[in-house]
Each structure stands twice: as structure tokens, then as C-alpha cells.
Amino acid sequence: MKIRINDVNANNDNEVKHSFAANFLISNEPSSIEVYYNGEQQSFEMTNIKTGDQQIHTKFDGKFLKLSKPVIVDGRKRLLPMKDTLEQMGWEFEMSSGKITITYHTPNSSLSHYLQLQEEPNLRIVDGILYVHMYYLGTITNTEVAWDEDAHTINISTEEIDDNDEDWNVFDEDESELSDKESVRVNYGKYGRSATLQALSKLYQELEQEGNSADDVLGFYPMDGHSGYFNTPMDVVAFGSTGMDGAHYGFLTDFGMVADLEEAPIVLVSPMDFDQPAVVVANNIREFIRIVMIDSSLLYMGYQNEQDYLEQNAAPEYESTQEDLENGRIVRERLEERLHPPVIQDPYTYSEKVRAERMKQIIVPTQDELGILNEHPKDAGRQHITIVLDEDIGKRELETFLSNATYASKLALFRDYHLNLERFVYNEAGIDKAILSEMKSLGLQDEIARIKANRP
């Protein structure tokens, strides 16, 4: 079989990594596969093959159902003909004008559910037939639904399925509250404290004793313990809080790749931004200090140039008092004397340039846009692959991916998994444990400890 992919060049091809993942549905497994991209044959890595001609069976309490319509497969979703399935399970089904009523009678009572077709993403009409996502069927009928990969069968059971691979509380082995000392240890992991941050913290204390405030000037105050926010990236060592909506700064260690925190990129974590909670704002702690000495808004406002900055700040919301100005002067002078932060020629576009430069270094993209930079010696010459996480991912599919993925590809999975940790409840048991087990096998104990510490 030959797969031909034709594409046109993107405007930013210099930043595009020339690899991608694709899914194909074929009726029979071919004896050989060739892949061509714009006419040139390409190397590829195949992670899983499933042929589309295998019939899916459905069982209810151990007995096969005789469905008039076959199960529909849409990606990872498996959809059952709703009326047919429910009636063979003993439910009554009615639908009129998009309103659905299902009822189950017992000798002493009855149970009804009322659904609106337009409001239910797990219901779908195909060729005039209403289909239901198999796991949603379990939710509305209070039954256990499981997928048997080997038998290619959907099992529906009125009895609770005994599964030793349940994932409840996989990150909650120790629920005791951390002491201040333990919090610092978990936050820093294998790293020693940044010398620059230590000097800065000492200066904060001195200025405060003198009646001056460094955090009023720099826009944050130092912290040593873990962030306490579930979506702080697991490879971030928190070091400063802004005091607003939980926003904080941290050292991005890139899963321990950074040798010293002095060299680590600085991220701004905004916990209320659930899709992209962390963005890189500075190359290192010393350049970060220079920028916040000028104005911390330069890290997140995205000014085009100095003129744009001056125009947008021409009418400040609050007028600085003489006391504020004097405090700012003293703090900046002491910072220059004590820390000698580097001069930055164009601070107004600094963070934008830092982010653009990081994008060029990413070898595997991630949902949160931080990406993965880690190159492992054993991955030389191998193609990085990715897998899409959703609540329907299968344990076998995940394990197949992990057995074939490069180190960087696994890290990308871990980052995506953590981003969705509070959003996804996986329909197949064992997903969380499989990922946690792989993280442990790669020695990511510091990252696991931060996840646990930052969970609500």
C-alpha cells in the first residue's frame, strides 16, 4: 500500500519540525506500506495497526445483544444504536422532537431519565438512527461498561466490575500536609538554591527592615516552597508570587535537563489560564531581574517597541506618589550595586523574542506550548512520535505508544497528561497508573513529588 501526502510550504517552515502523526482506517492489513510526502519517499514509525473489518460485539451481563445496526467507531469512540441497545437491556425508549425519555421499571418503582439531543455531545444521529457513546450509556443506565480489546467486545454489566487497576488517588499516597521544610525540599528537588535568588531575597529583607519595599517595585515577593497550584508545570521550581490570582514565577527545569537554576528559563504561571498556564518570559534569573526592574508588565503585555509601551502607559491608572518614586529609586540603586543585572537593549520586545527563540528549539510540541527540548543520546536518529490524550484513550494503545516512543515523546505525553489531570477521568482503568509507572521508570521522582504537593 502506498500513502501519498501532498502539502504546500508554510510561511514559517524554518520553525516547523518535519514530523507528524497520522491515523488511517484500512479494511485489510497490507503486506507492505510506503509513505510519500510531496513525491519523496519518507521513513516512518508505525505504533499500532487495527484493521477495520473486525466486527464489534456487545454483551449485556454476559449475553450477546442482537443489534440491528453495527457499532460505529469514530476515532477512539464506540457508538451503540441507542434504542436497540436500551430495549435489549430492559429499558423503554421514547424520542420526540429531540426530547428523549428512557425508563426502567422494577416491581416496586420505575426510574426515568430525560435527555435533550442538542445538549448531549455523547449522542449522535447517523442515517436517521440515534447512537450513544458506550461509556455514556453506562452513566445514564448506572451500569459498568468496559472494552475488551482481545475479544473486540463491549461488555455492559449491572454488577460492579472488579478491576485491580483502578486509578483512584494514584498521586495521593501521602495526604499529610507538608511542613515548611518539606515544602522547600519538594519544590527544589535535586537543585540547590539559585545564588542570584538568595542574594535577592536577602536584599528584600534588608530593604524591608529599612522601611522600603522591593516587591512594590519588582512586582513579586520571593517564595521557597511549592506553588500550591495544580497546574503549575511539574518541572517548574516556584520562586516568586505576584500576589494576584495565584500568579507566580518559576524556574523551568525542562524535566531536570537544566544543570543549574541560574541557567533555567523563567516562566510566569497564571493558574486561571487553564489551557496555557505557563509562558516563558526570560532566559534566566538575572535577565528576569533586569526586566522587572524596568517594569514587570514587560513580561506579559507584549509591547511592539518603546513607543508602543510609552503610548499604552501614557495615562497610568494610579499616579505615583513622591514616596513611591523615592522607594523605587532606592530599590533600583541597591539592585544595581548588589546584583549587577545585565543590560538588555530592547526590553520592550524581550519576552516575545525569548518565546520565539524557544519555539525554534522545541523538538516535540505539547498542548501547553512549552514543548520539549530534551535530547536523549539513545534517541539519535529516531523519529519523535506523539499521541493525543483524551478520556477514551485505551490502556493497550497507551502501552504500545510508551514501548515505541522516544524519551522526548514520553516527556511530551507527561506534560499533556499533567495539563489535563484535573479535567480528564479516563474511561479505561489503568491509564493514570501506566503513566505514573513510566515516569518512575525514567527517574522523574522530583516531578511526581511536585504534582502530589500541588494537587488540591
C-alpha positions in Angstrom: 0.0 0.0 0.0 1.3 3.5 -0.9 0.3 6.5 1.2 0.8 9.9 -0.6 0.7 13.1 1.3 0.8 16.4 -0.6 1.3 19.7 1.2 2.4 23.3 0.5 5.2 25.1 2.3 4.1 27.1 5.3 5.4 30.7 5.8 7.3 29.7 8.9 8.8 26.4 7.7 12.0 27.3 9.4 10.2 26.7 12.7 8.3 23.6 11.7 9.6 20.3 12.8 9.2 17.9 9.9 7.4 15.1 11.6 3.7 14.4 12.3 1.4 11.6 13.4 -1.5 10.3 11.2 -4.2 7.8 11.6 -5.5 5.7 8.7 -8.5 3.4 8.5 -8.0 0.5 6.1 -10.1 -2.6 5.5 -7.2 -5.1 5.5 -3.7 -5.1 6.9 -1.3 -4.6 3.9 1.8 -6.7 3.3 3.9 -3.5 2.9 3.5 0.2 3.3 5.3 3.1 1.6 4.8 6.7 2.6 5.5 9.6 0.2 5.5 13.3 1.1 5.3 15.7 -1.8 6.5 12.9 -4.0 9.5 11.9 -1.9 9.5 8.6 0.0 9.7 9.1 3.8 10.8 7.0 6.7 8.1 6.4 9.3 7.4 4.6 12.6 4.2 2.6 12.9 2.9 2.4 16.5 -0.3 0.3 16.1 -2.3 -1.4 13.4 -6.0 -2.1 13.6 -7.9 -3.3 10.6 -11.4 -2.0 10.1 -13.1 -5.3 9.1 -13.4 -6.8 12.5 -16.9 -6.8 13.9 -17.5 -5.3 17.3 -19.7 -7.4 19.6 -21.8 -6.2 22.5 -22.6 -8.2 25.7 -25.0 -7.4 28.4 -24.5 -9.3 31.7 -22.6 -11.9 29.7 -25.1 -12.4 26.9 -24.6 -11.2 23.3 -27.0 -8.5 22.2 -28.5 -8.8 18.7 -28.2 -5.2 17.4 -29.9 -4.3 14.1 -27.2 -1.7 13.4 -23.4 -2.2 13.8 -21.4 -0.3 16.4 -19.9 2.9 14.9 -16.2 3.6 15.5 -15.2 7.2 15.5 -11.5 7.5 16.4 -11.5 6.1 19.9 -15.2 6.5 20.4 -17.5 3.5 20.0 -21.2 4.3 19.5 -24.1 1.9 20.0 -27.5 2.2 18.4 -29.3 3.6 21.4 -32.9 2.4 21.2 -31.9 -1.1 20.1 -29.4 -1.5 22.9 -31.5 0.0 25.7 -34.6 -2.1 24.8 -32.5 -5.3 25.0 -31.2 -4.1 28.4 -34.8 -3.9 29.6 -35.3 -0.1 29.2 -38.1 1.7 27.5 -37.1 4.3 24.9 -39.1 7.3 23.5 -37.9 10.2 21.4 -39.9 13.1 20.0 -38.6 16.4 18.6 -35.2 15.9 20.1 -36.5 15.0 23.5 -35.5 11.6 24.8 -37.1 9.7 27.7 -35.7 6.4 28.9 -37.4 4.4 31.7 -36.6 1.3 33.6 -39.3 -0.5 35.6 -38.9 -2.7 38.7 -41.7 -4.5 40.5 -42.0 -1.6 43.1 -40.8 1.5 41.2 -39.5 3.0 38.0 -36.6 5.2 37.0 -36.7 7.7 34.2 -34.0 10.0 32.6 -34.8 12.9 30.3 -32.3 14.0 27.7 -32.1 16.8 25.1 -30.5 15.6 21.9 -29.0 19.1 21.2 -27.5 19.3 24.6 -25.8 15.9 24.7 -22.4 15.6 23.0 -22.4 11.9 23.6 -25.5 11.3 21.4 -25.4 11.4 17.6 -27.8 10.7 14.8 -26.3 8.8 11.8 -28.6 7.9 8.8 -31.6 8.6 11.0 -30.5 6.3 13.8 -29.6 7.7 17.3 -26.3 6.4 18.6 -24.9 6.7 22.1 -21.3 6.7 23.3 -20.8 3.4 25.1 -19.4 4.9 28.3 -22.2 7.5 28.4 -24.6 4.6 28.1 -23.2 3.2 31.3 -23.6 6.6 33.0 -27.3 7.0 32.3 -28.2 3.3 33.0 -25.9 3.0 36.1 -24.1 0.1 34.6 -20.4 -0.8 34.2 -19.1 -0.5 30.6 -15.7 -1.9 29.6 -13.9 -2.5 26.3 -12.3 -5.9 25.7 -9.6 -5.4 23.2 -8.8 -9.1 22.7 -12.5 -10.1 22.1 -13.3 -6.9 20.3 -16.4 -6.7 22.6 -18.2 -4.0 24.6 -19.2 -5.5 27.9 -22.1 -4.0 29.8 -22.7 -5.2 33.3 -25.2 -4.4 36.0 -22.7 -5.6 38.6 -19.6 -3.6 39.5 -16.5 -4.8 37.6 -13.7 -5.9 39.9 -10.6 -4.3 38.4 -7.4 -4.2 40.3 -6.0 -1.5 38.0 -8.4 1.2 39.2 -6.6 4.6 39.3 -8.2 6.2 42.3 -5.8 8.6 44.1 -2.7 7.4 42.3 -1.0 10.7 43.4 -2.4 10.7 46.9 -0.2 8.0 48.6 0.7 10.5 51.3 -2.1 13.0 52.1 -0.4 14.6 55.1 0.3 18.4 54.9 3.9 19.3 54.2 5.9 21.2 56.7 7.7 24.3 55.5 11.0 22.4 55.3 9.4 19.6 53.3 7.7 22.1 51.0 11.0 23.7 50.2 12.6 20.2 49.6 9.8 19.2 47.2 9.9 22.5 45.4 13.6 22.4 44.7 14.1 18.6 44.2 17.6 17.9 43.2 18.5 21.5 42.7 20.3 23.8 45.1 19.0 27.3 45.6 19.8 29.9 42.9 22.7 32.2 44.2 21.1 35.2 42.5 17.7 34.5 44.1 19.3 34.0 47.5 21.0 37.4 47.2 17.8 39.0 46.0 15.8 37.5 49.0 18.4 38.8 51.4 18.2 42.3 49.8 14.4 42.2 50.2 14.8 41.6 53.9 17.3 44.4 54.3 15.1 46.9 52.4 12.1 45.9 54.4 14.0 46.5 57.7 14.9 49.9 56.4 11.3 50.7 55.6 11.4 50.2 51.8 9.6 47.7 49.7 11.2 45.7 46.8 8.1 43.8 45.9 6.3 47.1 45.1 9.0 47.8 42.5 9.6 44.3 41.1 6.0 43.1 41.2 6.7 39.9 43.2 7.9 38.7 46.5 10.2 35.6 46.9 9.0 32.2 48.0 10.8 29.0 48.7 8.0 26.4 49.0 5.9 24.7 46.3 3.4 26.8 44.5 0.2 25.0 45.7 -1.4 25.2 42.3 -2.3 22.0 40.5 -1.5 23.4 37.0 2.0 24.7 37.8 4.1 22.6 35.4 5.7 19.6 37.2 9.2 20.7 36.1 8.9 24.2 37.5 10.6 25.3 40.7 8.5 28.2 42.0 10.3 31.2 43.4 8.1 34.3 43.4 4.5 35.2 43.9 2.8 38.3 42.4 0.0 38.2 44.9 -2.7 38.4 42.2 -4.9 35.4 41.2 -2.2 32.9 42.3 0.2 34.1 39.5 3.8 33.2 40.3 7.2 32.9 38.7 9.4 29.8 38.5 12.5 28.2 37.1 11.6 25.9 34.1 14.0 22.9 34.5 12.8 21.0 31.4 12.5 17.8 33.4 15.8 18.1 35.0 17.8 19.0 31.8 18.9 22.3 33.3 22.2 21.8 35.2 21.8 24.9 37.4 18.8 27.1 38.2 20.9 30.1 37.3 20.7 28.9 33.7 17.0 27.9 33.8 14.4 29.8 31.7 11.9 31.8 33.8 8.2 31.2 33.4 5.1 33.1 34.5 2.4 30.8 35.8 -1.1 32.0 35.7 -3.3 29.3 37.3 -6.5 30.8 36.0 -5.4 30.3 32.3 -6.2 26.6 32.2 -5.2 26.0 28.5 -1.8 27.6 28.8 -1.0 28.2 32.5 2.8 28.9 32.0 4.7 31.0 29.5 8.4 31.6 29.2 9.2 35.2 30.0 13.0 35.4 30.4 16.1 33.4 29.5 17.4 33.3 33.1 17.0 34.8 36.6 19.5 37.7 36.0 17.8 38.9 32.8 14.5 38.5 34.6 15.6 40.8 37.3 16.6 43.4 34.8 13.2 43.4 33.1 11.2 43.6 36.3 13.5 46.5 37.5 12.2 48.4 34.5 8.6 47.3 34.6 7.1 43.8 35.3 4.4 44.4 32.7 7.0 44.0 30.0 6.9 40.3 30.8 3.3 39.7 29.7 1.9 42.7 27.8 3.7 42.1 24.5 4.6 45.7 23.6 5.8 46.1 20.0 8.5 48.7 20.8 9.3 51.5 23.2 6.9 53.9 21.5 4.1 51.4 21.9 5.0 51.0 25.6 5.0 54.7 26.2 1.7 55.2 24.4 -0.1 52.5 26.3 1.2 53.8 29.6 0.8 57.5 28.9 -2.1 57.7 31.3 -1.4 55.3 34.3 -4.3 54.2 36.4 -2.6 55.3 39.6 -0.3 58.4 39.9 2.9 57.6 41.7 3.4 59.5 45.0 6.8 61.1 45.9 7.2 58.3 48.4 6.7 55.7 45.7 9.2 57.3 43.5 11.8 57.5 46.2 11.2 53.9 47.2 11.7 52.9 43.5 14.9 54.8 43.3 16.4 53.3 46.4 15.4 49.7 45.4 16.8 50.0 41.9 20.1 51.5 43.1 20.6 48.7 45.6 19.8 46.1 43.0 22.4 47.6 40.6 25.0 47.7 43.4 24.3 44.2 44.7 23.4 42.1 41.7 24.7 43.9 38.6 21.9 42.6 36.3 22.8 42.5 32.6 21.9 45.4 30.3 19.1 44.5 27.9 19.0 46.6 24.8 15.3 46.1 23.8 13.4 45.3 26.9 10.0 46.1 25.3 10.1 43.1 22.9 12.4 41.0 25.1 9.9 38.3 26.2 8.4 37.9 22.8 11.9 37.2 21.4 12.6 34.8 24.2 9.4 32.8 23.4 10.2 32.8 19.7 13.7 31.5 20.3 12.3 28.7 22.5 9.8 27.7 19.8 12.7 27.1 17.5 14.3 24.7 20.0 11.2 22.6 20.6 11.6 19.1 19.2 8.2 17.7 20.4 5.2 20.1 20.8 2.9 20.0 23.8 -0.6 21.3 24.4 0.5 24.0 26.8 3.0 25.3 24.2 6.1 24.9 26.5 7.2 22.0 24.3 10.0 19.5 24.9 13.7 20.4 24.3 15.3 17.3 25.8 17.5 15.2 23.5 18.4 11.8 24.8 21.6 10.0 23.4 19.7 6.8 22.8 17.2 8.7 20.6 19.7 9.7 18.0 18.3 9.1 14.5 14.9 8.1 15.8 11.6 9.9 14.9 9.7 11.5 17.6 6.0 10.5 17.7 3.1 11.9 19.6 -0.2 10.6 21.0 -3.4 12.5 21.5 -4.8 12.2 25.0 -8.5 12.1 25.6 -10.8 10.4 28.0 -11.3 7.5 25.6 -7.6 6.5 25.3 -7.1 2.8 25.7 -4.6 1.2 28.0 -3.2 -1.1 25.3 -2.8 1.9 22.9 -1.0 3.8 25.6 1.3 1.0 26.4 2.1 0.4 22.7 3.0 4.1 22.4 5.2 4.0 25.5 7.0 1.0 24.3 7.9 2.7 21.0 8.2 6.4 21.9 11.5 8.3 22.3 12.4 9.9 25.6 11.3 13.4 24.3 8.0 11.9 23.1 7.3 10.4 26.5 8.0 13.8 28.2 5.5 15.4 25.9 2.9 12.9 26.9 3.6 13.6 30.6 3.3 17.3 30.1 -0.1 16.9 28.2 -1.2 14.4 30.9 -0.5 16.8 33.7 -2.2 19.7 31.9 -5.4 17.6 31.8 -5.0 16.0 35.2 -8.0 17.8 36.8 -10.1 17.7 33.6 -9.9 14.1 32.4 -11.4 11.0 34.0 -10.2 8.2 31.8 -12.9 5.6 30.8 -10.5 2.7 30.8 -8.9 1.8 34.1 -5.1 1.8 34.4 -4.3 4.9 32.4 -3.0 7.0 35.3 -1.1 4.1 36.8 0.6 3.3 33.5 1.8 6.9 33.1 2.9 7.2 36.7 4.8 3.9 36.4 6.6 5.2 33.2 7.5 8.4 35.0 9.0 6.5 37.8 11.0 4.3 35.5 12.6 7.4 33.9 13.6 8.7 37.3 11.2 11.6 37.4 10.7 11.5 41.2 11.0 15.2 41.7 8.3 15.9 39.1 6.0 13.3 40.7 6.5 14.9 44.1 5.6 18.3 42.8 2.4 17.0 41.3 1.4 15.5 44.6 2.3 18.6 46.6 0.5 21.0 44.2 -2.8 18.9 44.0 -5.8 20.4 45.7 
